Amino acid sequence: MKPAGLEFFGRRALGSAALASMALLAGCEQDGRLSNNSRHYVPISAQMEALMAEKGMNSRQPILLRAYKKESELEVWKMTASGEYQLLKTFPMCRWSGQLGPKKTEGDRQVPEGFYAITPAQLNPNSSFYLSFNVGYPNTYDKQFGRTGSHIMVHGACSSRGCFSMTDEQIAEIYALTREAFGGGQKAVQLQSLPFRMTPDNLAKYRADDNMPFWKNLKEGADHFEVTKREPQVNVCNKRYVFDTASNDSAACSTTPASEAVASAVRQKNAQDEQKVAALVQGGVKAVKRVYQDGDQHHSFKYTPYASVAPNTSAVPQGTSRVAAVSQPDALDHGAVEVPHDMAKGLDRKALIKRAAELKTRELEPAPVAAPKVNAVANAPAPKDMPKASATALVATEAPKKDEPAFYRRWIGSLGGLSANSEGASEVAPQAVEAPLPPKAPRR
């Protein structure tokens, strides 16, 4: 929990932080970066070119993205000459907001989960967050549930209000890889947004979560990819995702598999995973609810300036957009808390966050300290010839030290990193790119 004084400071700083964000937005095109007209052509770095060459890939081959909220990672996969995808690089995610689970309404700060398609029209070189692209939320599945929201992006600036936020350097690399794949002829890039890696460990721990039926539906698509290393064809039938069916016509609502061999391999993988989950549960793995104050970031960014990015923070890394008041940096201090399922049952989102904060605060409280031990000779009469001061010195007098909670030490003396602002700069809709895409080249 935040000390009362810091919470009061955050409220008083709210107005000035918002004004600072607006000023920074107004001047973001004068920050020494590429202009809007040329930013679209940000080059792939020499390091990435070397990595692709090492893996036998080239920039024009199709790509596929996989995002994991719990692990705070975004993977870029690239198609090889065999037609199968191979992992190119895993990027640590600098920030995401909300909780595990799908996005349902505008303003809920949730990062969506599901299967999304990114087309060339969704690239946005005019982003307030340096570069971005729209993930395509809400998709057909979301619309069948009446879900609302817009402008859900993968962008820079390390600040999120429902988006996948990377550093500026990372988004430049991911944007360039996406642009070049389109230039090579790819029609749409698939983004698989998952709550966590679909491992038996995670499935066992979160088995009682209300979202588990939905997550198991997502796992079907993830398993299709794991088994084949090919992009699964996604459709929606009766409010469920279906994958690799004989008909991709949404009106037909077909659940007949296009390949029985693939369907059989997917079923076999799922059965093996379920056996492992059952063994873990039998072995004592407890059901928990994972709760965040407001999302998370990859552990490699913890306790770095990227963990406290705010418009008025002087320690922001060079090259960061500095449009970060939307992210509630102080929400990272508690980290994730796994609340036992029996304690989480029946609680709404606000009550869950409060319960998690109470548990975390209790965890950070120092353990009771036993009374200082007294030297045994202190209870015995001092020798007659010993000076009084020396006799007193026989008693141990050093007081125990009280450890401050880590999050308190982190922020004390750095109040600029605290913000009570849950609003701030928001992303703009993608604008048409005047410059044409690079000419298509034959695939090699």
N, C-alpha and C positions, 0 to 999 in steps of 0.2 A: 504494500500500500504506500502511496506517496505521502511524505510528511505534509502536514497541513499547510505549512508556510510555502512549500514548493507548489502545492495545488493552487494556493491563492495567487502566487506569482504567475502561474500558467494562465489563470483567468484574466489577470491584468494585462498580460502580454498578447492576448488573443487579437485585439484590434491592430496593434502594431505589426504583428506577424502577418496578418492578412494584407495590410497595406504594403508591406515589404514584398510579399509574393506578387502583388499586382505590378509593383514597380519593376521587379525582375522580369516578369513576363513581357512588359513593354519594351525592355531593353535586351531581350534574349537574342535578337538577331545581330547585336553588336558585340558578341562575345568572342570574336576572333575565329569562329568556326566557318564552315562552308556556308555560302548564302543559300537561300531557299531553292534557287534555280539549279544549283549544282550539288546540293546535299544528297539528292537522289542517287548520284553517282559515286558516293563514298566507296573507295576501293576496298577490296578484300585485302587484308594485311598480308605481308610477306610470310609471316609465321603460319597463317592459315593456309596459304598457297602451298607452303612446304609440307604441312600436315596432310593435305589432300594428296599431294604427289607421293608421299610416303605410303599412303593407304591405297594408291592406285585409283584415285578419284580425280574428277575435274569439276570446275565451277559450274558447268552447264547441266550436270546431271541432277535429276529431281531430288528433293529433300523431304523430310518428314520430321515433325517436331513432337516431343513428348515432354509434358510438364508434370512435376510431382510436388504438391503443396507441402506435405509433411517434411519431405527431405529438402525442400527449397532448391530444386534443381530443374534445369531445362536442357533437354538433350536435342542435338541436331543429328539426324540420321541422313545418310546419302545413299542413293541407289548406285549399285556397282554394275559392271558389265553383265553380270549374271541375271540382273533384274531383281535381285534381293537387296535389302537395305542393310547397311553396316553403320555402326555408331561412328560418327565423325568426332564429336566433342560434346562433353557435358559442361554446361555453364552453371556456376553457382548463382542462384537467384538472389538479387539484392533486397527485394521486398515484395511481399504479397499481403493482402489484408483479409480480415474476416476470420472465419472458422473453416474447418473441413466440412464439405457439403456443397451442394449446388447453389448457384445464384438464383434467386426467386423474384426479387422486386428491385425496382430502381432505388438506389440509395442505400441498399443493405450492406454495402462494402464487401460483398462476397465476390471472390474470384470464381468464375463459372467452372463447372466440371462437365465433361462430355467430349464429343467428337465434332470438331469444327473445321471449316474449309476457308482458307485464306486465298483470295484471288488477287490478280494484279491491281484491280481497282481499290483494294483495301490498303495498299501501301500509302503511307502518309509522310512525305518528306518535309511537310510544313508543320510538324508537330511542335507543340509547346515544350515537349520533353525531348528535344533534339531530333530523334527519328522514332517512328512507330508504325505499327500496322494493326488493323482491326481484326480480331479473331473470328468475327462473324456471329456473335451472340446478339439476339437469341436465334438459335437454329430451329429446324423443324420440330425436334423433340421438345425444346423449351416452349415453343409456341403452342404445342398441344396441351401443355400444362398452364397456359396463360401467363407465363413468366414475362417480366418487363425489365427494361434496362437497355442501355445503348453505349456506344463508344468504349467498349471493353478492348483494351489494347495490350500489346507487348511493346513496352517503351523504355526509355532511359530515365535518368534522374533519381533512381533508387528511392521512389516514393509511390505508394499505391493507395488508391481508393476503389478497389475492385479490379485492378489490372495486374498483369505480370510485369514487374518492374525490374529492369536490369541497370547496370552502370551504362554511361554513355558509350564507353568503348565497346562493351558487349553488344549493345543494340546496333551499333554501327556494323559489327561483324555479322550478326544474325540478319540484319536488313540486307546487307550486300549479298549474302549467300542466297537469300530468298529472291532478290531481284535477278540474280544471274540464273537461278533455276527457271524462273519465268522466261528469261531470255533464251533458254535452251529448249523451250516448248512446253514446260509444265503448265497445266491449266489451273491447278489449285494445289495448295500445300495443306496437308492434313495436320491438324493439331490435336493430339490426344491429351486432354487435360484430366489428370487423375488425382484423387485425394492423397494417395501414397503409392509406393511400389506395392504391387499386388502379391506380396509374399505371404506364406502361411503365418509368419510371426504377426504381421499387421492384421491379417484377417482374424486371427485368434484374439488379439487384444481388443479389437473394435467390433467384435461379433454381435454385441448387443446394441450397437448404435442404430438409431432410427433410420439412418441412411444406408444401412447395409444391403437391403434388397436392390437399391439403385446402384451401389458400388459393385455388387456382383454382376449386374448387367454390363457395367463398364468393363469389368474383368473379362467378360466374354470377348469383347473387341480386342482388349490387350492381349489375351491368349491367342487370338487369331494371328496377331502380329508376331508374337513370340514363337509360335509354331512354324509359321511360313516365312517370316522376315520379309513379307510383302505387305503393301498397304491394304488393309481390309476395306472392302466396299461397304459403306454404311447406309442403312435405310432405317426408317422408323415405322413400326407396325403396332397398332393398338397401344400406344404410349410406352413402347419399349424399343430400344435399339436392336436391330438385327444386322447380322454381318455376313457378307459373302453369300447372298442368296441367289437363287436361279434367276430372279427378276429384280432389277433395280428400280422398277417403277413404283413410286410411293403409293399410287392409287391401287396397285395390285395387292399390296400388303402381303407379299410372299415370304414365307419362312422356310421354304424348301432350300437346302444348301446347294450351292453351285457345284461343290465337290464333296462327295461323301467321305473321301479319304481325309480331307482337311477337317471336316466336321468331326470325324472319329478321333483324329489326333487331338483336337481341342477338348473333346469330352474326356479323353484319357488324361490329359494334363490336369483338367479340373478335378477329376476323381483323385489323382495323386495328391493334389494340393489339399483337398478336403480331408484326406486321411492324415496328412501332416497336421492340419488344424485340430482334428479330433485328438491326436496324440498330445499336442501342446496343451489343450484344455484338460485332458486327463492328467497331464503332468503338473497341473496347478496354475496355468496362466489365467490370471483374473481378467474379467471383462471391465474395460475402462472407457471413459469418455474423454477424448483429448480436447482441452479447452485453451484458447488463446485470448489474451486481452484484445488484440487486434492484429492477427496474422503473425508473420515471422519473417526471417531471412536466413540465408545459409550461414552455418557456423563460422565459415571463413571470414565473414564480415563482422562478427561479434567483437565488440570492444575495439572497433576501428572507427575513424571518422564517418564511415558509411552507416554506422549504427545511430548516429545523432545528427544526420543531415537536416538542417533547417535554414531558412533564408538568411538569418542573421548570425549564422555560425561561421566563425573565421576559419575553423578547421576543416571545412569541406574540401575534399580532394580536388586537385587541379583537374579541370576538364569536366566537372560535374555540373549539370544544368542549374542547380541551386533553386529548383522550384519544388520544394519538398515539404511544405507545411501540411500537406494533406495526409501525411502518413502516421501521425501520432507517434513520434519517436519514443516517447516514454513508455508506450505499450510493450516495447521489446524487453523492458527490464525484468518483468516476472518470467518471461519465457512461457513455454507450453507447460500446462499442468494436466496430468492424467488423473481425473476424478473417478473413484470407484463407481461402477454402474449403479449400485444401490443408492449411492449418495446423489447421483445426477438425475435419477429417474423422476420425471414429472416437473423438472425445473425448466423455465423458459430461458432464452439466451442471456438476458440480463442477470437472472438469478444464478445461472451457471457460471458466468464470469465472476460474479461476486463470490460464489463458493470457492472457485479456483484461486482467487486472490487471497481468501482467508487461509486456505490450505498452504499456499506458497509462503505467506507471511509467517504462519506457524512453523513452517520448515526452516525459515531463515532466522527465527528467534534463537539466540544462543542457549545452549543446554545449561541447566542449573549447575552452578559451580559449588563444589563442596567447600566447607569452611577450611581456611588455611590450616595446614598441619602445624602443630606446635612441637618444637623440639622437646624430646622426652626429658632432657636435663633441665628444662625450664621449670618443671614441676618439683624438682629437687632443690633444697636450699643451696644457695650459692656459697662457695667457700668463704670463710670469714675474711680471708685476706684479699678477696677479689673486689675490685672497685665496683660500685653500684652500676655505672654505665655499661661495663663489660658484661655484667650479669644480665642486664636487660637485653643486650644484643644477642643472647642465646636464643631468643624467641624469633621464629620466622615471621617477618612483617610484610613481605611483598604482596600487594593486592593483585588478585587475578585480573588479567586484561580481558575486556569485553570486545568481541569482534563485531564490527559493524556489518550489516548486510551488504553484499556485493553491489547491489543496485544503488544503494545510498552512496557508497564510496564513489561509484562511477559518475554520479551526477553532481555531487557537492562541489561547489566552485565552478560549475559549468552550466549555469542555469539557462544559458542560451539554447541548450539542447532540448529543454523541456518545452512542450507545447500542448495546450489544451484544445488546439484547433483541429476539429475533425473535418473541416471543409477545406477551402483553399482553391488553388488552381485546378481546373478540370480540363480534360482532353477535348480537343476540337475534332469535328468529323473530318475524315480524310478528304482531301481535295484532289481534283484531277491533276495528274502529273503532266505538265505541258511537254516536257522532254520525252521523246519516244523511248521505249525500251530498247536495249541493245539488240542489234539484228540477230535473228535466229541462226544458229549454226547447226549443222548435222551432228547428231549424237555420235560420240566415239566410245 
